[in-house]
Amino acid sequence: MSRPNLKDFRRIVVKVGSSLLIDSAAGEVRETWLEALAADLAKLHAGRRDILVVSSGSIALGRARLKLPRGPLKLEESQAAAAVGQIALARIWAKVLAHHKIDAGQILVTLQDTEERRRYLNARSTIAKLLEWRTIPVINENDTVATNEIRYGDNDRLAARVATMASADLLILLSDIDGLYTAPPNINPKAKLIPVVESVTADIEAMAGVAASELSRGGMTTKIEAAKIATTAGTHMLIANGKIEHPLQAVADGGRCTWFLTPANPVTARKRWIAGSLEPRGTLTIDAGAVAALRAGKSLLPAGVIRVDGQFARGDAVIVRGPDTHEIGRGLVAYDAENAELIKGRSSSDAAQILGISGRAEMIHRDDLVIGTIPTA
């Protein structure tokens, strides 16, 4: 199968590891390299693409700023170093993107933010708004509060979760290797680069090696796991050499890399997840006007809801039924059952006055709504 082209994608997540961003000897950012990467990002951004960055480096930067000794850090030492490093990391990204008249937005997440639906929806909404404003969100694991039990530990899998959360159609992992090889190339000089992986099989997983540098928390194993997460959710992924200047331009020019392909797309995969993988916690019955609006691709507004049944929290899956009680679809509700009951049948402006807060205008946003049947394959 032929490899795709970067110009074919509309929303791209780029993961940058510590070993690329930080000069391990000096403990400082590789500024020339980062400026070249920022130019690549700006070029994609100028093509009306949505760009997100998942950036490591906060602990390494904090460690250098605090002049901490080499060697393993205790959990509380890593958290404190991250607190210092996060400020430096955000400042650096803001500076290099500002050169291209692009604003950067910082988002810090934990494992729970991508696994617990309410937090997931909050993070997804924040990302969507930042992209609407044409900023580039810079995302990192919140190492200042994440414990060993609730953290990813590597940004490859975090980047895959962010890509699925943002409905990105491409995830790029910039690495210190230019792709997946048939065997670890530092051990086997005869190892060959695999340019395209159509599906992640047991044989593909067996090709993974170990971490290539002391700053990298993951190795090829975590990248393969990231590929499984991404491609299952309808996101293509590629691994490319990030050590060179202008690494994204190199990919666009046909440079060496490994593409992991998916037969799905982010929207279909997400809708399939909503329709078939989540247990509904309640039911919203809507009027005929709302049924017509939903079938025309609109969101469900409080005004169209005539009945609320069940005990559900914000972010739970609910069934949507028409006035004849036939199921219209399913979606992730933006209000808990108690508040949904209070604002049913009311305009969005009335709902804000009733609840005393300016919440979301939609009861279920169209991106979180499945109408009819989503194919299972």
C-alpha positions as CSV (number, residue, x, y, z in Angstrom):
1,M,0.0,0.0,0.0
2,S,1.3,3.5,-0.9
3,R,2.1,5.9,1.9
4,P,-0.1,8.9,2.6
5,N,0.9,12.5,2.3
6,L,0.8,15.1,5.1
7,K,-1.3,17.4,3.0
8,D,-4.1,14.9,3.1
9,F,-4.7,15.4,6.9
10,R,-6.7,18.2,8.5
11,R,-5.9,17.7,12.2
12,I,-2.4,16.6,13.3
13,V,-0.9,15.8,16.7
14,V,2.9,16.0,16.9
15,K,4.7,14.4,19.8
16,V,8.1,15.8,20.8
17,G,10.2,13.8,23.2
18,S,12.7,15.0,25.8
19,S,15.6,13.5,24.0
20,L,14.9,15.7,21.0
21,L,14.0,18.9,22.8
22,I,16.7,18.9,25.5
23,D,20.5,18.7,25.1
24,S,21.2,16.1,27.7
25,A,24.7,17.3,28.4
26,A,23.8,20.9,28.9
27,G,20.3,20.4,30.2
28,E,19.1,23.2,27.8
29,V,16.7,23.4,24.9
30,R,18.1,22.8,21.5
31,E,16.8,26.1,20.3
32,T,18.0,26.0,16.6
33,W,16.3,22.6,16.2
34,L,13.1,23.8,17.9
35,E,12.9,26.9,15.8
36,A,13.2,24.7,12.6
37,L,10.4,22.5,14.0
38,A,8.2,25.5,14.8
39,A,8.7,26.7,11.1
40,D,7.4,23.2,10.0
41,L,4.4,23.5,12.3
42,A,3.7,27.0,11.1
43,K,3.7,25.9,7.5
44,L,1.2,23.2,8.2
45,H,-0.9,25.6,10.3
46,A,-0.9,28.2,7.5
47,G,-2.5,25.5,5.3
48,R,-5.6,25.7,7.6
49,R,-4.7,22.6,9.4
50,D,-5.3,22.1,13.1
51,I,-2.0,21.4,14.9
52,L,-1.5,20.1,18.5
53,V,1.8,19.4,20.2
54,V,2.4,16.9,22.9
55,S,5.7,17.9,24.4
56,S,7.9,16.2,27.0
57,G,10.7,18.1,28.8
58,S,9.3,19.6,32.0
59,I,11.2,17.4,34.4
60,A,14.4,17.6,32.4
61,L,14.2,21.4,32.2
62,G,13.3,21.7,35.9
63,R,16.1,19.4,36.8
64,A,18.6,21.5,34.9
65,R,17.3,24.8,36.3
66,L,17.5,23.5,39.9
67,K,20.9,21.9,39.2
68,L,19.8,18.5,40.6
69,P,22.3,15.7,40.6
70,R,22.2,13.0,37.9
71,G,20.5,9.7,38.7
72,P,16.9,8.6,39.6
73,L,14.7,11.2,41.3
74,K,12.1,10.4,44.0
75,L,8.5,10.9,43.1
76,E,8.2,14.2,45.0
77,E,11.5,15.4,43.5
78,S,10.2,14.7,40.0
79,Q,7.0,16.5,40.8
80,A,8.8,19.6,42.1
81,A,11.2,19.6,39.2
82,A,8.2,19.5,36.8
83,A,6.7,22.5,38.5
84,V,9.7,24.5,37.7
85,G,10.2,23.0,34.2
86,Q,6.6,23.4,33.1
87,I,6.9,27.2,33.3
88,A,10.1,27.1,31.3
89,L,8.6,24.7,28.7
90,A,5.5,26.8,28.2
91,R,7.6,29.9,27.8
92,I,9.8,28.3,25.2
93,W,6.9,27.0,23.1
94,A,5.1,30.4,23.3
95,K,8.3,32.1,22.1
96,V,9.0,30.0,19.1
97,L,5.4,29.9,17.9
98,A,5.0,33.7,18.4
99,H,7.7,34.2,15.8
100,H,5.1,32.9,13.4
101,K,2.3,34.9,14.9
102,I,0.7,31.8,16.4
103,D,-0.5,31.7,20.0
104,A,0.3,28.7,22.2
105,G,-2.0,27.3,24.8
106,Q,-0.8,25.0,27.6
107,I,-2.9,22.0,28.7
108,L,-1.7,19.7,31.5
109,V,-3.4,16.3,31.7
110,T,-3.2,13.1,33.7
111,L,-4.2,9.6,32.9
112,Q,-7.6,10.1,34.6
113,D,-8.3,13.1,32.3
114,T,-8.4,10.8,29.3
115,E,-10.1,7.9,30.9
116,E,-12.9,9.4,33.1
117,R,-15.6,10.7,30.8
118,R,-16.4,13.9,32.5
119,R,-12.8,15.0,32.6
120,Y,-12.4,13.7,29.0
121,L,-15.2,15.9,27.8
122,N,-13.8,19.0,29.6
123,A,-10.4,18.4,28.0
124,R,-11.9,17.8,24.6
125,S,-14.0,21.0,24.8
126,T,-10.9,23.0,25.8
127,I,-8.9,21.6,22.9
128,A,-11.7,22.3,20.5
129,K,-12.0,25.9,21.6
130,L,-8.3,26.5,21.3
131,L,-8.3,25.1,17.8
132,E,-11.3,27.2,16.9
133,W,-9.2,30.2,18.0
134,R,-6.4,29.0,15.7
135,T,-3.9,28.5,18.5
136,I,-1.6,25.5,18.9
137,P,-2.3,23.6,22.1
138,V,0.9,22.4,23.8
139,I,0.0,19.4,25.9
140,N,2.0,17.6,28.6
141,E,1.4,15.1,31.4
142,N,0.8,16.9,34.6
143,D,3.8,15.5,36.4
144,T,3.4,17.9,39.3
145,V,0.3,16.0,40.6
146,A,0.4,12.6,38.8
147,T,1.5,9.7,41.0
148,N,3.0,6.5,39.8
149,E,-0.4,4.8,39.9
150,I,-2.2,7.4,37.8
151,R,0.3,8.5,35.2
152,Y,1.2,7.4,31.7
153,G,4.9,7.4,32.3
154,D,5.6,8.0,28.6
155,N,4.2,10.6,26.2
156,D,3.8,8.2,23.2
157,R,0.6,6.7,24.7
158,L,-0.4,10.1,26.0
159,A,-0.1,11.5,22.5
160,A,-2.3,8.7,21.2
161,R,-4.9,9.4,23.8
162,V,-4.8,13.1,23.0
163,A,-5.1,12.4,19.2
164,T,-8.2,10.3,19.8
165,M,-9.7,12.9,22.2
166,A,-9.2,15.6,19.7
167,S,-10.5,13.5,16.8
168,A,-7.2,14.0,15.0
169,D,-6.7,12.1,11.8
170,L,-2.9,11.9,12.1
171,L,-0.4,11.4,15.0
172,I,3.3,12.0,14.3
173,L,5.8,10.6,16.8
174,L,9.1,12.4,16.4
175,S,11.7,10.0,17.6
176,D,15.5,9.4,17.8
177,I,14.9,6.6,15.2
178,D,13.4,7.0,11.7
179,G,10.8,4.3,12.0
180,L,10.0,0.7,12.8
181,Y,12.7,-1.8,11.8
182,T,12.5,-5.6,11.4
183,A,14.8,-5.7,14.4
184,P,16.5,-3.1,16.7
185,P,19.0,-1.5,14.2
186,N,21.6,-0.8,16.9
187,I,21.8,-4.5,17.6
188,N,21.2,-5.9,14.1
189,P,22.9,-3.9,11.3
190,K,20.9,-5.9,8.7
191,A,17.6,-4.7,10.1
192,K,15.3,-3.1,7.5
193,L,12.9,-0.1,7.8
194,I,9.3,-1.0,7.4
195,P,7.7,2.0,5.5
196,V,4.0,1.0,5.9
197,V,2.2,-1.1,8.6
198,E,-1.3,-1.9,7.6
199,S,-2.3,-3.4,10.9
200,V,-0.5,-3.9,14.3
201,T,-0.1,-7.7,14.5
202,A,1.8,-9.9,16.9
203,D,4.7,-10.0,14.5
204,I,4.8,-6.2,14.5
205,E,4.7,-6.0,18.3
206,A,7.6,-8.5,18.4
207,M,9.8,-6.1,16.5
208,A,9.8,-3.5,19.3
209,G,13.1,-2.8,21.1
210,V,14.0,-0.8,24.2
211,A,14.4,2.9,25.0
212,A,17.2,4.5,23.0
213,S,18.3,7.3,25.4
214,E,18.3,8.1,29.1
215,L,15.8,10.9,28.7
216,S,13.3,8.8,26.9
217,R,10.8,7.0,29.2
218,G,9.6,4.7,26.4
219,G,11.0,2.8,23.5
220,M,9.6,1.2,20.4
221,T,7.3,-0.8,22.6
222,T,5.4,2.2,23.7
223,K,5.2,3.5,20.2
224,I,3.6,0.3,19.0
225,E,1.1,0.6,21.9
226,A,0.4,4.1,20.8
227,A,-0.2,2.9,17.3
228,K,-2.7,0.4,18.5
229,I,-4.6,3.1,20.5
230,A,-4.5,5.6,17.5
231,T,-5.4,3.2,14.7
232,T,-8.2,1.6,16.7
233,A,-9.7,5.1,17.1
234,G,-9.4,5.9,13.4
235,T,-6.2,7.9,13.5
236,H,-3.2,7.3,11.2
237,M,0.2,7.4,12.9
238,L,3.8,7.7,11.8
239,I,7.2,7.5,13.4
240,A,9.8,9.8,11.9
241,N,13.4,10.8,12.7
242,G,13.2,14.0,14.9
243,K,16.9,14.5,15.3
244,I,17.2,16.3,12.0
245,E,16.2,19.9,11.4
246,H,12.8,20.4,9.8
247,P,11.7,16.9,10.5
248,L,8.1,17.4,9.3
249,Q,9.3,18.9,6.0
250,A,11.5,15.9,5.6
251,V,8.4,13.6,5.9
252,A,6.5,15.8,3.5
253,D,9.4,15.5,1.0
254,G,9.2,11.7,1.2
255,G,11.8,11.1,3.9
256,R,12.2,7.8,5.7
257,C,9.5,7.0,8.2
258,T,7.0,4.3,9.2
259,W,3.3,4.8,8.6
260,F,0.7,2.9,10.7
261,L,-2.6,2.9,8.7
262,T,-6.2,2.7,9.9
263,P,-9.2,1.7,7.7
264,A,-11.5,3.9,9.8
265,N,-11.6,7.7,10.4
266,P,-11.8,9.5,13.8
267,V,-15.5,10.5,13.4
268,T,-16.7,7.0,12.5
269,A,-14.6,5.4,15.2
270,R,-15.8,7.8,17.9
271,K,-19.4,7.3,16.9
272,R,-19.0,3.6,16.9
273,W,-17.6,3.9,20.5
274,I,-20.6,6.0,21.6
275,A,-23.1,3.8,19.9
276,G,-21.9,0.4,20.9
277,S,-19.3,0.5,23.7
278,L,-20.9,2.6,26.3
279,E,-23.8,1.5,28.6
280,P,-26.6,4.1,28.4
281,R,-27.4,5.6,31.8
282,G,-30.7,7.3,30.9
283,T,-33.1,8.5,28.2
284,L,-34.0,11.8,26.7
285,T,-37.3,12.0,24.9
286,I,-37.5,14.8,22.3
287,D,-40.2,16.5,20.2
288,A,-40.8,16.1,16.5
289,G,-39.0,19.4,15.7
290,A,-35.9,18.2,17.5
291,V,-36.0,14.9,15.7
292,A,-36.0,16.7,12.4
293,A,-33.1,18.9,13.5
294,L,-31.0,16.0,14.7
295,R,-31.5,14.2,11.4
296,A,-30.4,17.3,9.6
297,G,-27.1,17.2,11.5
298,K,-27.9,19.6,14.3
299,S,-27.1,19.4,18.0
300,L,-29.8,18.6,20.6
301,L,-30.8,21.7,22.5
302,P,-32.6,21.8,25.8
303,A,-35.7,23.3,24.1
304,G,-36.3,20.1,22.2
305,V,-36.3,17.8,25.3
306,I,-39.8,16.8,26.6
307,R,-38.8,14.1,29.1
308,V,-35.8,13.0,31.1
309,D,-35.5,9.5,32.6
310,G,-32.7,7.8,34.5
311,Q,-29.8,8.8,36.8
312,F,-26.9,10.0,34.7
313,A,-24.0,12.3,35.1
314,R,-22.5,14.7,32.7
315,G,-20.6,12.8,30.1
316,D,-22.6,9.6,30.4
317,A,-24.2,8.0,27.4
318,V,-28.0,8.3,27.0
319,I,-30.6,7.1,24.6
320,V,-32.5,9.7,22.6
321,R,-36.1,8.8,21.7
322,G,-38.7,10.6,19.6
323,P,-42.2,11.5,20.8
324,D,-43.3,8.0,19.6
325,T,-40.7,6.5,21.9
326,H,-38.7,5.0,19.0
327,E,-34.9,5.3,19.5
328,I,-33.4,8.1,17.3
329,G,-29.8,7.7,18.5
330,R,-27.4,7.9,21.4
331,G,-25.0,10.5,22.7
332,L,-22.9,11.9,25.5
333,V,-25.1,14.3,27.5
334,A,-23.7,17.7,28.6
335,Y,-25.7,17.9,31.9
336,D,-26.5,15.6,34.7
337,A,-30.0,14.2,35.1
338,E,-31.0,16.7,37.8
339,N,-30.0,19.8,35.7
340,A,-31.4,18.2,32.5
341,E,-34.8,17.9,34.2
342,L,-34.6,21.6,35.3
343,I,-33.9,23.0,31.8
344,K,-35.8,20.6,29.5
345,G,-38.1,22.5,27.1
346,R,-36.3,25.8,27.8
347,S,-34.1,27.9,25.6
348,S,-30.4,27.9,26.1
349,S,-30.5,31.4,27.5
350,D,-33.2,30.4,30.0
351,A,-31.2,27.4,31.0
352,A,-28.3,29.6,32.0
353,Q,-30.5,31.7,34.2
354,I,-32.2,28.6,35.8
355,L,-28.9,26.9,36.6
356,G,-27.2,30.2,37.6
357,I,-24.2,29.3,35.4
358,S,-23.3,29.8,31.7
359,G,-23.1,26.1,30.7
360,R,-23.1,24.5,27.3
361,A,-25.8,25.6,24.9
362,E,-26.4,22.0,23.7
363,M,-27.9,19.2,25.7
364,I,-25.9,16.9,23.4
365,H,-23.4,18.3,20.9
366,R,-23.6,16.9,17.4
367,D,-20.0,15.6,17.7
368,D,-21.1,13.5,20.7
369,L,-24.3,12.3,19.0
370,V,-25.0,9.2,16.9
371,I,-28.1,9.2,14.8
372,G,-29.3,5.9,13.4
373,T,-26.9,3.0,13.1
374,I,-23.1,3.2,13.0
375,P,-21.5,0.3,11.1
376,T,-19.6,-2.2,13.3
377,A,-16.8,-2.9,10.9
